């Protein structure tokens, strides 16, 4: 089944242009899926009891328009498939007339907390949600390809402010980190993020920036050049 909640864009959620930031947009989506899981009785406590946690592997967010401060919005989500270790979930942000502001596809893996390896989706978890048809949108491959040689930028360390309840960098924080390398006035029409491995407190992140005519891709790597996450911002047409 689908789940939704209504809200109003707050001052704390907007950027210099008074519009919802991409990180805040992802926060809305994450909150919506968390509310959904809790509503279905298969939230954090249930996962803790089974020693597992959902980890995001991929975001694809197609942005029609980022709402302005004070706008009333509806955030909606539903799973459309479960396969082996993976869960597939759509999201939508709508205005008060239920016109799409953003559409998203996401891929998740159920991870065993002890082994930190994928585990098969529990039947009670999959059955607890129910499935809905997937959203009408273009679906891109989960892997983001890097072409050419990226420009190495100054490294930095993971701080406590980057962490979430799983004690690693929250997936929205990688989007925030990649913002630093976008040109002034760059407006994103599509955001894709591929998550490769977890970064933890005091880990060093080395950004490599790949610039194209209509896109900027940032590979956020460890000191050996292995990506934690790859963030691609495609310019709005």
Backbone torsions as a table, in degrees:
resi	resn	phi	psi	omega
1	UNK	NA	157.4	177.1
2	UNK	-88.1	153.7	177.6
3	UNK	-131.0	145.6	177.3
4	UNK	-146.9	157.2	169.4
5	UNK	-140.9	153.0	-179.1
6	UNK	-103.0	148.1	-179.7
7	UNK	-154.9	-179.1	176.3
8	UNK	-133.4	136.9	-175.8
9	UNK	-66.7	122.6	-176.2
10	UNK	-93.7	158.2	177.6
11	UNK	-57.7	-37.0	-177.8
12	UNK	-70.5	-8.6	-176.5
13	UNK	-105.1	-1.0	-174.7
14	UNK	-109.2	162.2	177.0
15	UNK	-99.4	-160.5	-177.3
16	UNK	-63.5	-25.6	-179.7
17	UNK	-88.8	6.8	179.1
18	UNK	65.9	21.0	175.6
19	UNK	-111.9	155.3	179.5
20	UNK	-54.7	131.1	177.3
21	UNK	-76.8	160.7	178.4
22	UNK	-65.3	-35.7	177.7
23	UNK	-64.6	-41.5	178.1
24	UNK	-66.3	-34.9	175.7
25	UNK	-60.3	-46.1	177.5
26	UNK	-63.8	-36.7	176.4
27	UNK	-60.5	-42.0	176.6
28	UNK	-58.7	-46.6	-179.0
29	UNK	-64.0	-45.3	179.9
30	UNK	-62.4	-43.6	179.0
31	UNK	-61.2	-40.2	-178.9
32	UNK	-63.6	-44.1	179.9
33	UNK	-67.9	-34.2	176.8
34	UNK	-66.2	-45.8	176.3
35	UNK	-58.3	-42.0	-179.2
36	UNK	-60.0	-48.1	-179.3
37	UNK	-62.0	-42.9	179.4
38	UNK	-64.6	-41.2	179.9
39	UNK	-61.7	-35.1	-179.0
40	UNK	-84.2	-3.3	-179.9
41	UNK	77.8	18.3	179.9
42	UNK	-128.9	44.6	-177.9
43	UNK	-90.2	-148.7	-172.0
44	UNK	-60.9	-44.4	-179.0
45	UNK	-62.6	-40.5	178.7
46	UNK	-63.1	-45.8	179.8
47	UNK	-65.0	-40.1	177.7
48	UNK	-59.6	-40.3	-179.6
49	UNK	-63.4	-29.4	179.0
50	UNK	-96.4	1.8	177.5
51	UNK	67.6	36.4	-177.5
52	UNK	-139.7	170.5	-179.7
53	UNK	-153.5	146.1	173.4
54	UNK	-81.3	133.3	175.4
55	UNK	-120.9	134.4	178.7
56	UNK	-76.8	135.8	177.0
57	UNK	-108.1	-29.4	-172.3
58	UNK	-159.6	135.4	168.5
59	UNK	-117.0	138.5	163.1
60	UNK	-129.8	114.9	-176.7
61	UNK	-122.3	115.4	177.2
62	UNK	-97.7	119.5	-171.3
63	UNK	-106.2	116.3	172.8
64	UNK	-81.5	-45.7	-179.9
65	UNK	-162.0	137.0	174.3
66	UNK	-89.8	125.1	-175.1
67	UNK	-67.7	156.3	-178.5
68	UNK	-90.3	163.1	176.9
69	UNK	-54.2	131.7	177.9
70	UNK	94.0	-13.6	-179.8
71	UNK	-69.2	144.8	173.6
72	UNK	-87.2	133.2	-176.7
73	UNK	-135.0	160.5	175.0
74	UNK	-121.6	128.7	175.7
75	UNK	-109.0	129.9	-173.6
76	UNK	-132.8	146.2	178.4
77	UNK	-150.4	156.7	174.1
78	UNK	-164.9	146.9	172.0
79	UNK	-82.5	144.6	178.2
80	UNK	-119.4	-6.8	177.3
81	UNK	-167.2	150.6	168.4
82	UNK	-131.4	131.9	178.7
83	UNK	-140.9	117.7	177.9
84	UNK	53.0	-107.6	-177.3
85	UNK	-90.2	-7.3	-164.2
86	UNK	-109.5	148.9	171.4
87	UNK	-124.1	140.3	-176.8
88	UNK	-120.0	125.3	-171.1
89	UNK	-136.2	134.9	172.5
90	UNK	-96.2	155.7	173.9
91	UNK	-137.8	155.2	173.5
92	UNK	-147.1	140.0	169.1
93	UNK	-111.4	127.7	-176.2
94	UNK	-125.8	153.6	174.0
95	UNK	-82.5	-177.8	-174.3
96	UNK	-69.2	-14.4	174.1
97	UNK	-93.1	6.0	179.5
98	UNK	66.0	32.5	170.6
99	UNK	-89.8	140.4	-176.0
100	UNK	-67.5	130.6	169.8
101	UNK	-100.9	-35.5	177.4
102	UNK	-155.1	146.6	174.6
103	UNK	-123.6	145.9	-178.4
104	UNK	-143.1	147.2	168.3
105	UNK	-117.1	145.4	179.1
106	UNK	-143.6	148.9	178.1
107	UNK	-123.5	130.8	-176.4
108	UNK	-125.6	156.0	173.0
109	UNK	-125.1	140.8	174.5
110	UNK	-87.1	121.2	-171.9
111	UNK	-114.0	132.9	173.7
112	UNK	-72.7	123.7	-175.6
113	UNK	-63.9	-35.9	-176.5
114	UNK	-73.8	-48.0	-176.0
115	UNK	-88.6	-18.0	-174.9
116	UNK	58.6	30.6	176.8
117	UNK	-118.9	156.6	-179.7
118	UNK	-61.9	146.3	174.2
119	UNK	-130.1	153.8	-178.5
120	UNK	-61.9	140.5	179.9
121	UNK	-61.8	126.7	-178.3
122	UNK	-66.1	136.1	-180.0
123	UNK	-55.3	-39.3	-179.0
124	UNK	-67.0	-26.5	176.7
125	UNK	-75.0	-51.3	-179.6
126	UNK	-61.1	-44.6	-177.7
127	UNK	-71.3	-25.0	-178.5
128	UNK	-67.5	-26.6	-179.6
129	UNK	-86.5	-47.7	-165.4
130	UNK	78.9	156.3	-176.9
131	UNK	-112.3	150.8	173.7
132	UNK	-124.8	157.7	176.3
133	UNK	-59.3	146.4	-178.0
134	UNK	-72.7	153.6	-176.0
135	UNK	-65.6	144.1	177.4
136	UNK	-76.4	100.9	178.9
137	UNK	-162.7	167.3	174.1
138	UNK	-73.4	138.1	-179.9
139	UNK	-114.3	116.0	-178.2
140	UNK	-91.1	158.7	174.1
141	UNK	-61.1	152.1	-177.1
142	UNK	-71.1	-28.8	-177.4
143	UNK	-86.2	130.4	176.7
144	UNK	-95.1	122.9	-178.0
145	UNK	-86.5	138.2	176.0
146	UNK	-106.7	131.8	-179.4
147	UNK	-120.6	139.1	179.7
148	UNK	78.5	-162.3	-178.2
149	UNK	-113.3	124.2	-179.2
150	UNK	-77.6	157.8	176.9
151	UNK	-85.7	122.6	-179.3
152	UNK	-75.7	128.7	-179.5
153	UNK	-108.5	174.5	-177.4
154	UNK	-64.4	134.1	-179.6
155	UNK	-77.5	159.6	176.6
156	UNK	-150.0	163.7	-178.0
157	UNK	-101.4	149.5	175.4
158	UNK	-71.5	129.5	178.0
159	UNK	-106.6	171.7	-179.5
160	UNK	-61.5	-30.1	-178.2
161	UNK	-67.2	-15.2	-179.2
162	UNK	-87.0	-12.5	-168.3
163	UNK	-89.5	156.2	174.4
164	UNK	-118.8	-166.6	-175.2
165	UNK	-67.0	-15.9	177.1
166	UNK	-89.7	2.9	175.8
167	UNK	68.9	23.1	170.3
168	UNK	-131.1	173.7	-175.8
169	UNK	-61.3	126.6	177.3
170	UNK	-63.4	142.7	-172.9
171	UNK	-62.1	-30.2	177.5
172	UNK	-67.4	-27.5	-178.0
173	UNK	-65.6	-32.4	177.4
174	UNK	-63.1	-36.8	177.4
175	UNK	-63.6	-43.2	178.0
176	UNK	-61.2	-43.3	-179.7
177	UNK	-60.8	-40.4	-177.2
178	UNK	-71.8	-22.3	179.4
179	UNK	-56.5	-32.1	-175.2
180	UNK	-57.6	-24.8	-171.0
181	UNK	-106.1	8.7	176.4
182	UNK	-84.0	141.8	177.2
183	UNK	-63.6	154.7	176.7
184	UNK	-57.8	130.9	177.6
185	UNK	83.1	3.2	179.3
186	UNK	-66.9	125.0	179.3
187	UNK	-112.7	120.2	-175.4
188	UNK	-83.1	128.2	174.3
189	UNK	-101.3	-25.2	177.0
190	UNK	-144.8	132.2	178.0
191	UNK	-119.7	125.7	175.3
192	UNK	-123.9	136.8	178.1
193	UNK	-134.8	126.9	174.6
194	UNK	-111.8	126.3	-179.2
195	UNK	-101.5	124.1	-175.4
196	UNK	-101.5	-46.5	-179.7
197	UNK	-155.5	167.1	-173.5
198	UNK	-86.5	136.4	170.4
199	UNK	-104.1	137.5	-175.7
200	UNK	-120.7	176.0	-176.3
201	UNK	-53.4	131.1	177.4
202	UNK	74.9	-0.8	171.8
203	UNK	-61.5	149.8	177.7
204	UNK	-94.8	132.0	176.8
205	UNK	-112.8	127.1	178.9
206	UNK	-113.6	112.9	179.8
207	UNK	-82.9	139.0	170.0
208	UNK	-121.6	126.6	-173.2
209	UNK	-108.6	128.4	179.1
210	UNK	-114.9	114.5	-175.8
211	UNK	-105.7	129.8	174.4
212	UNK	-122.1	176.7	-178.0
213	UNK	-61.4	-40.2	-175.1
214	UNK	-122.7	17.7	-178.3
215	UNK	-156.3	152.5	172.2
216	UNK	-129.4	122.8	179.5
217	UNK	-115.0	132.0	-179.7
218	UNK	-120.0	120.4	175.5
219	UNK	-98.3	115.2	-177.7
220	UNK	-96.7	105.5	-165.7
221	UNK	-113.3	165.6	169.3
222	UNK	-82.6	-177.0	-175.2
223	UNK	-68.4	-16.4	177.5
224	UNK	-91.0	-0.3	179.5
225	UNK	88.1	10.2	178.6
226	UNK	-89.0	125.8	-174.1
227	UNK	-69.3	136.9	163.4
228	UNK	-80.4	-45.8	-179.8
229	UNK	-153.9	151.5	176.6
230	UNK	-122.0	125.4	-175.8
231	UNK	-118.1	121.5	-179.9
232	UNK	-117.7	120.6	174.2
233	UNK	-104.9	118.2	176.0
234	UNK	-99.4	136.1	-175.5
235	UNK	-68.1	139.7	177.8
236	UNK	-67.1	133.4	-178.6
237	UNK	-71.7	NA	NA
